[in-house]
Amino acid sequence: MAHVLGVDLGTSSIKVIVVDEAGSVVKEAVQPLNIFHEKSGYSEQDPEEWVEKTLLALKEIGGTGTEEIEALSFSGQMHGLVLVDESGMALRNAILWNDTRTTKECGEIIQTVGSDRMVGITKNTALEGFTLPKLLWVKKHEPEVLEKAYRFLLPKDYLRYRLTGELNMEYSDAAGTLLLDVQHREWSRELCEALGLDFSLCPPLVESTAQTGHLNAETLKATGLSGNVKVFAGGADNACGAIGAGILAEGDALCSIGTSGVILSYEATGDKDFGGTIHYFNHAAPEAFYTMGVTLAAGDSLSWFRNTFAPDMGFEELLAGIKEVPSGSNGLLFTPYISGERTPHIDSSIRGGFNGIDTSHTRNHFMRAVVEGITFSLKESLEIIRNYGKQIDRIISIGGGAKNAEWLQIQADIFDAEIVKLKTEQGPAMGAAMIAAVGSGWFDSLKACAVTFTEEAESFKPSKKQVEQYKEVYELYKQVYPATKDLNHGLMNHR
């Protein structure tokens, strides 16, 4: 039986899955990655480690005995800046999506270009996580590095280049740079000129489903894979996560909870105006788009709580106790702003907290409050999308938030929507594999592929009583940010 590979370059690891023609994952390999935090707010990785760990994972996969691996494609963490010289080697560590050093650069972008014009071109406003502010930071603080730069790339596009020798970027990742004219699908020369960046830094653009060569000799030697393996461009992790969950038509929506959390809605056109209140990107599906809201520390809030207060407990054990606590956690509220926040507040200085603590609260109350707070934060994104006229009554849930039945029910009740769990869920890696499968001719479209590759396991319907109770708590949750904004900004001076 023929197989394809999905390669997902995440923040914490490289994951490679082997998928057969029935959509079954027959093998996977995972390699951990290091993250460097040189200063507060800094978050970097070594691009060379991405290559080394991917080759190790592919070598493990290459020895699985599968009859034939026909193709592979990539998914990757968005926004990260990789600068390469003319030889194609990275000039410095990659500055990642969760790096927040560029607040001043974001202000300079808005001052120079204007908020309305920026949103008009890129469909998004300037945020620390995006690639353009990182380029301006390097220009200001490391001009000698930018002078040597030949192109800038995003993480998975750099990885694909190193494995194939083909240097380009696909649209779904390019949309997250703040340099792409999203509707017209081309780099903005206007923005480059306004901000003093050489337009030649922008790499050639290709479709996510385009074939981008074959594996090069170095990769073949290191992995044992065949030179006949076709390589396809792939997509940004959220776009690939959407493909892997079958979010490929109007009305489809996704909740993805990993390190960060995402609410994503499919959009058939790129001509809508959300005024920068929510992200609006090119999809990895041809000629499609999506809106997306982001909670920066979703699963990361859960990990922080466990590592700080219950380091000897596994997540499953820790979450088991939340079903013993009523909705609203007995008056305990958590805001998951431990790394700042993106949607809807766009505030790198805000910080999280618990409100309403009293002596009756146990660890289970705190744990449920964390889960509810993450979900309330995601509801703020969902609310924005709904307020623009989109009806969302059914949401596919993937990632860590889909591994616990009680949390899935909490999502249904807070979102007031049916929540669907997939039978097997591999997230962005599956979306990458689906791109490879369609590229290999197994299916004539991603939609057709999704019919075979995705299968629903169970659904969770909202409880009318719980929906009404959560509406009241949610209104209180929304008061926390304006009430604590000035306090948290003041505390930043003492960190």
C-alpha positions in Angstrom: 0.0 0.0 0.0 1.2 3.5 -0.8 1.9 6.0 2.0 2.5 9.7 2.4 4.2 11.7 5.1 3.0 14.7 7.1 5.9 16.7 8.7 4.8 19.1 11.4 7.4 21.6 12.6 5.9 22.6 16.0 7.3 24.8 18.7 8.2 22.0 21.1 8.9 19.2 18.7 9.1 17.8 15.1 6.4 15.3 14.4 6.3 13.0 11.3 3.4 10.7 10.6 3.0 8.0 8.0 -0.5 7.8 6.5 -1.9 5.1 4.2 -4.6 5.4 1.5 -7.4 4.9 4.0 -6.2 7.8 6.1 -4.9 5.6 8.9 -1.7 6.7 10.7 0.5 3.6 10.6 3.7 5.1 12.2 4.8 8.3 13.8 8.1 9.7 15.0 8.6 12.7 17.3 11.8 14.6 18.1 11.9 17.3 20.8 13.1 20.8 20.2 14.9 23.4 22.4 13.7 26.9 22.9 16.0 29.7 24.0 14.8 32.6 26.2 17.9 34.9 26.4 15.9 37.7 27.9 12.4 38.3 29.2 10.1 38.3 26.1 12.7 36.6 23.9 11.9 33.3 22.2 14.2 31.7 19.7 15.2 28.4 18.1 18.2 27.2 16.2 17.0 26.4 12.6 19.8 23.9 12.3 18.2 21.9 15.0 15.0 21.7 13.0 16.9 20.1 10.2 18.8 17.7 12.4 15.7 16.5 14.3 13.7 16.2 11.1 16.3 14.1 9.5 16.3 11.9 12.6 12.5 11.5 12.5 12.5 10.8 8.8 15.3 8.2 9.2 13.1 6.5 11.9 10.2 6.6 9.5 12.3 5.4 6.5 13.0 2.1 8.2 9.3 1.2 8.9 9.0 -1.3 6.1 6.2 0.6 4.4 5.8 -0.6 0.8 6.1 2.9 -0.8 6.2 6.4 0.4 5.1 8.5 -2.5 5.2 12.1 -1.1 5.5 14.4 1.9 4.4 17.8 2.8 4.9 20.2 5.7 3.0 22.1 8.4 4.8 24.6 10.6 4.6 27.1 13.4 3.7 30.5 12.0 5.3 33.9 11.9 8.9 32.9 12.9 11.7 34.9 11.2 14.5 33.0 9.5 17.1 35.1 7.6 19.3 33.3 5.1 22.3 34.3 3.2 22.9 33.6 -0.5 24.2 30.1 0.3 20.8 29.4 2.0 22.2 29.1 5.5 20.5 30.8 8.5 22.3 33.9 9.7 20.9 33.9 13.2 18.5 32.0 15.4 14.9 32.1 14.4 12.7 34.6 16.3 9.6 32.8 17.1 5.8 33.5 17.0 5.7 33.9 20.8 8.5 36.4 21.0 7.3 39.8 22.3 10.4 42.1 21.9 8.9 44.1 19.1 6.3 46.3 20.7 8.1 49.5 19.6 8.4 48.2 16.1 4.6 47.5 16.0 4.0 51.1 17.0 6.4 52.4 14.3 4.6 50.3 11.7 1.2 51.8 12.6 2.7 55.3 12.8 4.4 55.0 9.4 1.8 53.1 7.4 -1.4 53.9 9.3 -3.7 51.3 10.9 -6.4 51.5 8.2 -3.9 51.1 5.4 -2.2 48.2 7.1 -5.5 46.3 7.6 -6.5 47.2 4.0 -3.5 45.5 2.6 -2.7 42.6 5.0 -6.2 42.2 6.6 -4.4 42.3 10.0 -3.0 44.8 12.4 0.6 44.9 13.6 1.3 42.5 16.5 4.5 41.4 18.1 4.1 37.8 16.9 4.1 38.6 13.2 7.2 38.5 11.0 7.4 42.1 9.8 8.1 43.6 13.3 10.8 41.1 13.7 12.4 42.2 10.4 12.4 45.8 11.6 13.8 44.8 15.0 16.8 43.1 13.2 17.2 46.1 11.0 17.4 48.3 14.0 19.4 46.2 16.4 21.4 43.8 14.1 21.9 45.8 10.9 24.9 43.7 9.9 22.7 40.6 9.9 20.1 42.2 7.6 22.8 43.4 5.3 23.9 39.8 4.7 20.4 38.5 4.2 19.3 37.2 0.8 15.8 36.1 1.7 13.6 35.8 4.8 11.7 32.6 5.3 9.3 31.1 7.8 10.2 28.0 9.8 8.7 25.2 7.7 9.6 26.9 4.4 13.3 27.0 5.6 13.0 23.3 6.6 11.6 22.4 3.2 14.4 24.4 1.5 17.1 22.5 3.4 15.5 19.2 2.5 15.0 20.0 -1.2 17.1 22.9 -2.2 14.0 24.8 -3.4 13.5 28.2 -1.8 10.0 29.6 -1.7 7.1 30.4 0.6 3.4 29.3 0.3 0.5 31.7 0.8 -1.0 30.5 4.1 2.3 31.2 5.9 3.1 34.3 3.9 -0.3 35.8 5.1 1.1 35.8 8.6 4.1 38.0 7.8 2.3 41.3 7.6 3.9 41.8 4.2 1.4 40.0 2.0 -1.5 41.6 0.2 -3.9 38.9 1.3 -6.8 39.5 -1.1 -4.5 39.9 -4.2 -2.1 37.2 -3.1 1.1 39.1 -3.7 3.9 40.7 -1.7 3.3 44.4 -0.9 6.0 46.5 -2.5 4.2 49.5 -0.9 4.8 48.2 2.6 8.5 47.3 1.9 9.2 50.7 0.5 7.4 52.5 3.3 9.3 50.7 6.0 12.7 50.7 4.3 13.0 47.0 3.5 14.5 45.6 0.4 11.7 44.0 -1.7 14.1 41.3 -2.8 14.1 39.8 0.7 10.6 38.4 -0.1 10.8 34.9 -1.4 8.9 33.5 -4.5 5.4 32.5 -3.6 3.8 29.1 -4.4 0.5 27.4 -3.7 0.3 25.2 -0.6 -0.6 22.3 -2.9 2.3 23.0 -5.4 5.0 20.4 -5.8 8.3 21.9 -4.7 10.8 19.4 -6.0 12.2 16.2 -4.5 14.4 15.4 -1.5 18.0 16.3 -2.2 21.0 14.0 -2.0 21.9 15.0 1.6 18.4 14.2 2.8 18.3 10.9 1.0 21.6 9.8 2.4 20.5 10.8 6.0 17.1 9.2 5.9 17.1 6.2 3.5 14.0 7.6 1.7 13.6 7.2 -2.1 14.6 9.9 -4.5 11.1 9.4 -6.1 9.4 11.0 -3.1 7.6 14.1 -4.2 7.6 17.2 -1.9 4.6 19.6 -1.7 4.7 23.1 -0.2 2.3 22.5 2.7 0.9 25.2 5.0 0.9 27.1 8.2 0.1 25.0 11.2 -3.4 26.5 11.8 -4.3 26.1 8.1 -3.1 22.5 8.1 -4.9 21.8 11.4 -8.1 23.1 9.7 -7.5 20.8 6.7 -6.8 17.9 8.9 -10.1 18.5 10.7 -12.0 18.9 7.4 -12.6 22.7 7.8 -13.1 23.2 4.1 -16.5 24.8 3.5 -18.6 27.8 4.6 -20.0 27.2 8.1 -17.1 25.0 9.2 -15.3 26.1 12.4 -12.5 24.8 14.5 -11.3 25.0 18.1 -7.7 24.0 18.5 -6.0 24.0 21.9 -2.3 23.5 21.9 0.4 25.7 23.5 -1.8 28.5 22.1 -5.5 28.3 21.4 -7.3 29.0 18.2 -10.9 29.6 17.0 -10.9 29.4 13.2 -13.7 29.8 10.7 -13.6 29.0 7.0 -14.0 31.9 4.6 -14.7 31.5 0.9 -13.5 35.0 -0.1 -10.7 37.4 0.8 -12.7 40.6 0.4 -14.3 40.9 3.8 -13.3 43.7 6.3 -13.0 42.7 9.9 -11.1 45.9 10.7 -8.2 44.0 12.2 -10.2 42.8 15.1 -9.4 39.2 14.2 -6.8 37.5 12.0 -7.8 37.0 8.4 -5.4 34.7 6.4 -5.1 32.8 3.2 -6.1 29.1 3.7 -3.8 26.2 2.5 -6.9 25.0 0.6 -6.8 26.6 -2.9 -8.4 30.0 -3.3 -9.8 30.0 0.3 -9.3 32.0 3.4 -10.0 31.8 7.1 -10.6 34.0 10.1 -8.8 33.2 13.3 -8.7 34.4 16.9 -5.8 33.4 19.2 -5.4 32.9 22.9 -1.6 33.0 23.4 -1.4 30.8 26.5 -4.2 28.1 26.2 -2.6 24.7 26.8 0.4 26.7 28.1 -1.7 27.9 31.0 -2.6 24.3 31.8 1.1 23.3 31.7 2.1 26.2 33.9 -0.5 25.3 36.5 0.5 21.6 36.5 4.3 22.4 36.6 3.8 24.9 39.4 1.3 23.3 41.7 1.1 19.6 40.7 4.4 18.6 39.0 4.0 14.9 39.9 0.6 14.6 38.4 -0.2 13.8 34.8 -2.7 15.9 32.8 -5.3 13.2 32.8 -5.2 12.8 36.5 -5.2 16.5 37.1 -8.2 17.1 34.9 -10.2 14.2 36.3 -11.1 16.3 39.3 -12.8 19.1 37.4 -16.1 17.1 37.0 -16.5 17.3 40.8 -16.6 21.1 40.6 -19.8 23.0 39.4 -19.9 25.3 36.4 -18.3 28.6 37.4 -15.8 27.0 39.8 -17.7 28.3 42.8 -17.0 31.9 42.0 -13.4 31.5 40.9 -12.2 33.1 37.7 -8.9 32.7 35.8 -7.7 34.9 33.0 -5.1 33.1 30.8 -2.9 36.1 30.1 0.3 34.6 31.4 2.1 35.4 28.2 0.1 38.5 27.3 -2.9 38.3 25.0 -3.6 38.5 21.3 -7.4 38.3 20.6 -9.2 40.5 21.3 -6.9 42.7 23.5 -3.6 42.8 21.6 -1.7 43.5 24.7 1.8 42.0 25.4 1.9 43.5 28.9 -1.3 42.2 30.4 -0.9 39.2 32.8 -3.2 36.5 34.1 -4.6 35.9 37.4 -7.2 34.3 39.6 -10.1 36.3 41.0 -12.5 35.4 43.7 -10.3 33.1 45.7 -11.6 32.0 49.1 -10.9 29.3 51.7 -13.4 26.9 50.2 -11.4 26.5 46.9 -9.4 23.4 46.4 -6.9 22.4 43.6 -9.9 21.0 41.6 -11.6 24.4 41.7 -8.4 26.1 40.5 -8.0 23.5 37.8 -11.6 23.9 36.5 -11.2 27.7 36.6 -8.1 27.4 34.4 -10.0 25.3 31.9 -13.0 27.6 32.0 -10.8 30.7 31.7 -9.0 29.3 28.6 -12.4 28.6 27.1 -13.8 32.0 27.9 -10.8 33.6 26.2 -11.5 31.5 23.1 -15.2 32.5 23.2 -14.1 36.1 22.9 -12.8 35.2 19.4 -15.9 33.2 18.5 -18.0 36.2 19.6 -16.2 38.5 17.2 -16.8 36.1 14.3 -20.4 35.7 15.1 -20.9 39.5 15.5 -19.9 39.8 11.8 -22.8 37.7 10.8 -21.3 34.2 10.8 -23.6 31.5 12.2 -21.5 28.9 14.0 -23.5 26.1 15.6 -21.0 23.3 15.2 -17.3 23.3 16.0 -14.6 20.6 15.5 -12.4 20.5 18.6 -8.8 19.2 18.3 -5.6 19.3 20.4 -5.3 19.0 24.1 -8.8 20.4 24.7 -10.3 17.4 22.9 -8.7 14.8 25.1 -11.0 15.3 28.1 -14.7 14.7 27.9 -15.6 17.2 30.6 -13.6 19.9 28.9 -15.4 19.2 25.6 -18.7 19.6 27.4 -17.5 22.9 28.9 -16.6 24.0 25.4 -20.2 23.1 24.2 -21.7 25.0 27.1 -19.5 28.1 26.9 -19.6 28.3 23.1 -23.3 27.4 23.0 -22.5 25.1 20.1 -22.3 21.4 19.3 -18.7 20.3 19.8 -17.4 17.4 17.7 -14.5 15.2 18.5 -12.8 13.3 15.7 -12.1 9.5 15.9 -8.4 10.0 15.2 -6.9 13.4 15.3 -3.3 14.2 14.3 -3.7 18.0 14.0 -1.5 19.9 11.5 0.5 16.8 10.6 -2.6 15.2 9.2 -3.3 18.3 7.1 0.2 18.2 5.7 -0.3 14.5 4.9 -3.6 15.3 3.1 -1.9 17.9 1.0 0.7 15.2 0.0 -2.1 12.7 -0.7 -4.0 15.1 -3.0 -0.7 16.1 -4.7 0.0 12.4 -5.3 -3.4 12.0 -7.1 -5.1 9.9 -4.5 -8.0 12.3 -4.5 -9.1 15.1 -6.8 -9.5 17.6 -3.9 -8.9 18.2 -0.2 -12.6 18.0 0.4 -12.7 14.5 -1.2 -9.7 13.5 0.9 -11.3 14.7 4.1 -14.3 12.4 3.5 -11.9 9.4 3.7 -9.3 10.8 6.2 -11.6 12.3 8.9 -14.3 10.5 10.9 -16.3 11.8 13.8 -16.2 10.0 17.1 -18.7 11.7 19.3 -20.4 15.1 19.8 -21.2 17.2 22.9 -24.4 19.2 22.8 -24.8 22.4 24.9 -27.0 22.2 28.0 -29.5 25.0 28.1 -29.1 25.4 31.9 -25.3 25.5 31.7 -25.3 27.8 28.7 -27.3 30.4 30.7 -25.1 30.0 33.8 -21.9 30.4 31.8 -23.3 33.5 30.0 -23.5 35.2 33.4 -19.9 34.2 34.4 -18.6 35.1 30.9 -19.9 38.7 31.4 -17.9 38.9 34.6 -14.9 37.4 32.9 -14.9 40.2 30.3 -14.7 42.8 33.1 -11.4 41.5 34.3 -9.2 42.8 31.5 -10.3 46.5 31.7 -10.3 46.4 35.5 -6.7 45.0 35.7 -5.0 46.6 32.6 -3.4 49.6 34.3 -2.4 47.5 37.3 -0.6 44.9 35.2 1.1 47.5 33.0 2.4 49.1 36.2 3.6 45.8 37.5 5.7 45.3 34.3 8.1 47.9 35.6 8.9 45.6 38.6 9.7 42.5 36.6 
